[in-house]
Amino acid sequence: QVSVSGKITDEKNQALSFSSVLVKGTTQGTNANVDGFYSLKLLPGTYELIFQYVGYKKKIEKIVVDGNSVKNVVLIPESYELKEVVIKDGEDPAYAVIRAAIKKRKFYLNEVDAFTCKAYIKGLQRLKDFPAKMVKLLNVMNSGGEKIDSTLLGVVYLSESETKYHFRKPNDEKEIMYSSRVSGDNKAFSFNQVSDMKFSVYENLITLDGLSDRPFISPINENALLSYRYKLLGTTFEDGKMLNKIEIIPKRKTDPCFRGIIYIQENTWRVHSADVYLTKDAKIDFVDTLHIKQLNAPVNDTIWMPTGLNMTFNFKVFGFVGDGYFNAVFSDYDMHPVFPKKFFKNEVLKVEDGANKKDTGYWKESRPVPLTYEEQADYRKKDSIGAIKSTDRYKDSVDRKGNKLTFSDLIMGYSYNKTAKQFSL
């Protein structure tokens, strides 16, 4: 295989983060990274590559692959025309589109009986600021351990995973993680799972685990008109089909509702893509804002499935300020899988032996989304530190310091450790 790589930008040379690249006529593709760079491995031949970004015109480029090549692409914003429309009974024309989409919601929700797909998920969180007083207190409380200082700023968590996801109606699912990498810890497993990133507006109520105890109301929920206001921002044509750009606005500030834009195809009334977000007003936990972008594409003549999903967030808790994202690429869909008997058991997630033992050479060849300079630097730094910390010499030096008797030990209790020998008293 050889690679086609490049950068996807807008007319002002601004990177289009997490934009999508798809091989026409297949379910093979990738996403760009946060800096707009993409890389796609292909066998020699002639291909048509589809470049997409929510809200921008889709671009198809024909390319002959006979060696590693570079293809930079500029996408331009989609021009949505808002023609003079007749407002019936004071109602925006978006409502007619939404009503049609609500009628088709159950059809698209139940359209697929079973499927499998491959998924690559990368997660990153960074810390941008922290309260000096709290850090000082934590260092006093943790006098025997490592000091917390400004080196904590930057990437605090970086991980990648490759899984194969299996689904069968009504609720059978199984995910097999066959590779996993966590920056700085070669024994850990990534928490990135498809089952935690499922997002479908065809569900009446959308559950986002860990963010809220209550589910969120879909913009095309069967009773969505009680919770949302809608505004048609314009229409355009893609592949000969009209596309409606509709703004969604919660009727009440604190309702568990999304804000943003959904794109609905005329006549089929399927959701083409979504660019929505949640704020603290919707009573989400841990983060201040969660931004979700999802792009759907045809995997055969009739069925559309997600090809990319990006969740970007920022937070401010007790003076700690940070942000991050989870970026998922879905590919190699099989819409007619045959599952062995007893394939679906109580085991929802299976981690294959050696999943966290893949070396940097493996990841360089297999990851569909290039690392940014920030991510490369984090791997180099933390993997080097992790290698040092895994040595018996380092563990013994930490133990010597931690095993010293202090005054607080007389009150709180004393522990003696020989980490290298896995002994604790």
C-alpha positions in Angstrom: 0.0 0.0 0.0 1.0 3.6 -0.6 -0.4 6.8 1.0 -2.2 9.8 -0.2 -1.9 12.7 2.2 -2.3 16.4 2.4 -4.1 19.2 4.2 -7.7 20.3 4.0 -8.4 24.0 4.4 -10.9 26.7 3.6 -10.4 29.6 1.2 -8.5 31.6 3.9 -6.0 28.7 4.4 -7.6 27.9 7.8 -7.5 24.2 8.7 -10.8 22.3 8.6 -10.4 20.2 11.7 -11.7 16.6 11.5 -13.0 16.9 7.9 -13.8 13.7 6.2 -12.1 11.8 3.3 -14.0 8.9 1.7 -13.1 6.6 -1.2 -16.1 6.9 -3.6 -18.0 3.7 -3.9 -16.6 2.2 -0.7 -16.8 2.6 3.0 -13.1 3.2 3.3 -12.0 6.6 4.5 -10.5 8.7 7.2 -10.7 12.1 9.0 -8.3 14.9 9.1 -6.6 15.7 12.4 -7.2 18.9 14.3 -4.7 20.7 12.1 -6.4 19.6 8.9 -3.9 17.0 7.8 -5.1 13.6 6.5 -3.4 10.4 5.3 -5.1 7.5 3.5 -3.4 4.2 2.6 -4.5 2.7 -0.8 -3.4 0.0 -3.2 -2.1 1.4 -6.5 -4.9 2.4 -8.9 -7.3 5.2 -9.8 -9.7 6.5 -7.2 -12.2 9.3 -6.7 -11.8 10.8 -3.2 -14.7 12.6 -1.6 -13.7 15.5 0.7 -16.4 16.7 3.1 -16.8 19.1 6.0 -20.2 20.0 7.6 -21.4 23.2 6.1 -19.0 23.1 3.1 -19.4 22.0 -0.5 -18.4 18.4 -1.1 -15.4 18.1 -3.4 -14.6 15.0 -5.5 -11.0 14.6 -6.7 -9.8 11.9 -9.2 -6.4 10.7 -8.3 -4.0 8.1 -9.8 -2.1 6.3 -7.0 1.2 4.7 -8.1 3.3 5.9 -5.1 3.2 8.1 -2.1 1.6 11.4 -3.2 0.4 14.7 -1.7 -3.1 16.2 -2.4 -4.0 19.4 -0.7 -7.7 20.4 -0.9 -9.5 23.7 -0.5 -13.2 23.5 0.4 -15.5 26.4 0.1 -18.6 27.1 2.3 -21.8 25.8 0.9 -24.0 28.5 -0.5 -27.5 28.1 1.0 -30.1 30.1 -0.7 -33.1 31.4 1.2 -35.6 32.1 -1.5 -38.8 34.1 -0.8 -41.1 31.7 1.0 -44.7 31.8 1.9 -45.1 31.9 5.7 -48.3 29.9 6.5 -50.0 30.9 9.7 -46.8 32.7 10.8 -44.8 29.4 10.7 -41.3 29.1 9.4 -40.9 26.7 6.4 -38.4 24.7 8.5 -41.4 23.2 10.5 -42.7 21.4 7.4 -39.3 19.8 6.9 -39.1 18.8 10.5 -42.5 17.2 10.6 -41.6 15.1 7.5 -38.3 14.1 9.2 -40.2 13.1 12.4 -42.5 10.9 10.4 -39.5 9.1 8.9 -37.6 8.9 12.2 -38.8 5.3 13.1 -38.1 4.1 9.6 -34.5 5.1 9.7 -34.1 4.1 13.3 -35.2 0.5 12.4 -33.8 0.3 8.9 -30.7 -1.6 9.8 -31.1 -5.1 11.4 -27.4 -5.7 11.9 -24.0 -4.4 11.0 -20.3 -4.5 11.7 -17.7 -1.8 11.2 -14.2 -0.9 12.1 -13.6 2.2 14.3 -10.5 4.2 15.1 -10.9 6.6 18.0 -8.4 9.1 19.3 -9.0 11.0 22.6 -7.1 14.0 23.9 -7.5 16.2 27.0 -5.3 19.1 27.9 -5.0 21.3 30.9 -4.5 25.0 30.2 -4.6 26.6 33.7 -4.9 25.6 37.3 -5.3 27.5 40.6 -2.0 28.1 42.3 -3.4 27.9 45.9 -5.1 24.5 45.3 -1.9 23.1 43.7 0.1 24.3 46.7 -2.3 22.5 49.1 -2.2 19.3 47.0 1.6 19.3 47.2 1.5 19.8 51.0 -0.9 16.8 51.3 1.3 14.7 48.9 4.6 15.6 50.5 6.1 12.2 49.7 5.1 12.1 46.1 5.9 14.0 42.9 5.4 17.7 43.0 2.7 19.3 40.8 4.0 22.3 38.9 3.6 24.1 35.5 4.8 21.1 33.7 1.4 19.6 34.3 0.0 22.1 31.8 -0.5 20.7 28.3 -1.7 17.3 27.2 -2.7 15.2 30.3 -4.3 12.3 28.4 -3.8 11.0 24.9 -4.9 7.6 23.7 -5.8 5.7 20.5 -7.8 2.6 19.9 -8.9 0.4 17.0 -11.9 -1.7 17.5 -14.4 -3.8 15.5 -18.0 -3.1 16.5 -20.9 -5.6 16.1 -24.6 -4.8 16.4 -27.8 -6.8 16.0 -31.3 -5.7 16.8 -32.8 -5.0 19.2 -30.0 -4.5 21.6 -27.1 -6.9 21.0 -23.7 -5.3 20.7 -20.1 -6.5 21.1 -16.9 -4.5 20.6 -13.5 -6.1 20.1 -10.6 -3.9 20.8 -7.6 -5.2 18.9 -5.1 -2.3 19.5 -4.8 0.3 22.2 -2.3 2.9 23.1 -2.1 5.4 26.0 0.6 8.0 26.1 3.1 7.2 28.8 1.6 3.9 30.0 2.3 0.8 27.9 0.2 -1.3 30.3 -3.0 0.7 30.2 -5.9 0.4 27.9 -7.7 3.2 26.1 -11.2 4.1 27.3 -12.2 4.9 23.7 -15.1 2.8 22.7 -17.8 3.0 20.0 -20.4 2.1 22.5 -19.6 5.3 24.4 -19.7 7.5 21.3 -23.0 6.4 19.8 -25.0 9.4 18.7 -28.1 9.2 16.6 -30.8 11.9 16.2 -33.1 9.1 15.1 -33.3 8.0 18.8 -36.2 9.8 20.6 -34.0 10.4 23.6 -30.2 10.6 23.2 -28.1 9.3 26.1 -24.6 10.7 26.7 -23.1 8.6 29.5 -21.2 10.5 32.1 -22.5 13.9 31.1 -26.0 13.9 32.5 -28.4 11.7 34.5 -31.2 12.6 32.1 -31.2 12.0 28.3 -31.3 14.7 25.7 -34.3 15.4 23.4 -33.6 14.7 19.8 -34.3 17.5 17.3 -36.7 15.1 15.6 -38.1 13.5 18.7 -41.8 12.5 18.2 -42.7 15.5 20.4 -39.8 17.7 19.4 -42.1 20.6 18.5 -42.9 21.0 22.2 -39.2 21.6 23.0 -37.6 23.2 20.0 -38.0 26.2 17.7 -36.8 25.8 14.1 -35.5 28.2 11.5 -34.8 27.5 7.8 -31.4 29.1 7.0 -31.4 28.1 3.4 -31.3 25.2 0.9 -28.7 23.9 -1.5 -28.1 20.9 -3.8 -25.7 18.0 -3.3 -25.6 15.2 -5.8 -28.8 16.4 -7.3 -30.7 16.3 -4.0 -31.9 19.4 -2.1 -30.5 19.9 1.3 -32.2 21.9 4.0 -30.1 23.8 6.6 -32.1 24.2 9.7 -31.2 25.9 13.0 -32.5 24.3 16.2 -33.2 26.4 19.2 -34.5 25.2 22.6 -37.8 26.7 23.6 -36.7 26.8 27.3 -33.2 27.6 28.4 -32.8 24.7 30.9 -34.4 22.0 28.8 -32.2 19.0 27.9 -32.0 20.2 24.3 -29.3 20.7 21.7 -28.5 24.0 19.9 -27.0 24.3 16.4 -27.8 23.1 12.9 -29.0 19.9 11.3 -29.0 19.2 7.6 -32.0 17.3 6.2 -32.3 15.9 2.7 -35.5 16.9 0.9 -38.0 14.1 0.0 -36.0 11.3 1.7 -36.1 13.4 5.0 -33.0 11.7 6.2 -30.5 13.6 8.4 -27.5 14.3 6.2 -25.3 15.7 9.0 -25.5 17.5 12.4 -23.4 20.3 13.9 -24.9 20.8 17.4 -23.8 21.6 20.9 -24.8 21.5 24.6 -24.0 24.1 27.3 -24.3 24.2 31.0 -27.9 25.5 30.5 -28.8 21.9 29.5 -27.4 20.7 32.9 -24.4 18.8 31.7 -21.8 17.7 34.1 -18.0 18.1 34.1 -17.8 20.2 30.9 -19.0 23.7 30.1 -19.7 23.1 26.4 -19.8 19.9 24.3 -19.8 20.3 20.5 -20.8 17.3 18.3 -20.3 17.0 14.6 -21.5 14.0 12.8 -21.4 13.2 9.0 -23.5 10.5 7.5 -22.8 8.9 4.0 -24.2 6.2 1.9 -22.7 2.7 2.5 -24.9 1.1 -0.3 -27.7 2.2 -2.6 -30.2 2.9 0.2 -28.5 3.0 3.6 -26.6 5.8 5.2 -24.3 5.4 8.2 -22.0 7.7 10.2 -18.5 7.9 8.7 -17.1 10.4 11.2 -18.0 11.7 14.7 -16.2 14.4 16.6 -16.9 15.5 20.1 -15.0 18.6 21.3 -15.3 20.0 24.8 -14.0 22.6 27.2 -14.3 22.8 31.0 -13.6 24.9 34.0 -13.9 23.2 37.4 -12.6 24.7 40.7 -10.2 26.9 38.7 -8.9 24.1 36.5 -9.3 25.1 32.9 -8.9 22.8 29.9 -10.3 21.3 26.7 -10.1 18.2 24.5 -11.8 16.0 22.0 -12.7 12.5 20.9 -12.4 11.9 17.2 -13.9 8.7 15.6 -13.5 7.3 12.1 -16.0 4.5 11.1 -15.1 2.4 8.0 -15.5 -1.1 6.4 -19.2 -1.4 7.1 -20.8 -4.8 6.6 -24.5 -4.4 6.5 -25.3 -8.2 6.2 -23.0 -9.9 8.8 -23.5 -13.5 9.8 -22.8 -14.0 13.5 -21.9 -17.3 15.1 -24.2 -18.8 17.7 -23.7 -17.4 21.1 -21.5 -14.6 19.7 -23.5 -12.1 21.7 -23.1 -13.0 25.4 -22.7 -10.8 28.5 -19.3 -9.8 27.2 -19.9 -6.3 25.6 -16.2 -5.4 25.3 -13.4 -7.8 24.6 -9.8 -6.7 24.6 -7.6 -9.0 22.6 -4.3 -10.3 24.0 -1.5 -8.0 23.1 -3.8 -5.1 22.2 -1.6 -2.7 24.2 1.7 -4.2 23.0 1.7 -2.8 19.5 4.9 -0.8 18.8 5.2 2.7 17.3 5.9 1.1 13.9 2.5 -0.6 13.9 0.7 2.6 14.8 2.6 4.6 12.2 1.3 2.2 9.5 -2.2 1.6 10.8 -3.6 4.9 12.3 -5.9 6.6 9.7 -5.6 10.0 11.3 -2.1 11.6 11.5 -0.8 12.8 14.8 -0.3 16.5 15.3 3.0 17.9 16.4 1.6 18.3 19.9 0.6 14.7 20.0 3.9 13.4 18.6 5.8 15.4 21.3 3.5 14.1 24.0 4.2 10.5 23.0 7.9 11.0 22.8 8.1 12.7 26.2 5.7 10.5 28.2 6.8 7.2 26.6 10.4 8.1 27.5 9.4 9.0 31.1 7.2 5.8 31.3 10.2 3.7 30.2 12.3 5.2 33.0 9.6 4.8 35.6 9.1 1.1 34.7 12.7 0.3 35.7 13.4 -1.3 39.1 16.0 1.3 39.8 13.5 4.1 39.5 10.9 2.2 41.6 13.4 1.6 44.3 14.4 5.3 44.4 10.8 6.3 44.8 10.3 3.7 47.5 13.3 4.9 49.5 11.8 8.4 49.6 8.3 7.2 50.3 9.3 4.7 53.0 10.9 7.4 55.2 8.9 7.7 58.4 7.3 11.1 58.9 5.4 12.7 61.7 2.1 12.4 59.8 2.7 8.7 59.5 2.5 8.4 63.3 -1.0 9.8 63.1 -2.3 8.5 59.8 -0.5 5.2 59.7 2.7 4.0 58.0 3.1 1.9 54.8 6.2 0.2 53.5 6.5 -0.6 49.7 8.8 -2.5 47.5 7.1 -1.8 44.2 9.6 -3.7 42.0 8.8 -6.8 44.1 5.1 -6.0 44.2 5.3 -6.1 48.0 3.4 -3.7 50.3 3.1 -3.7 54.1 
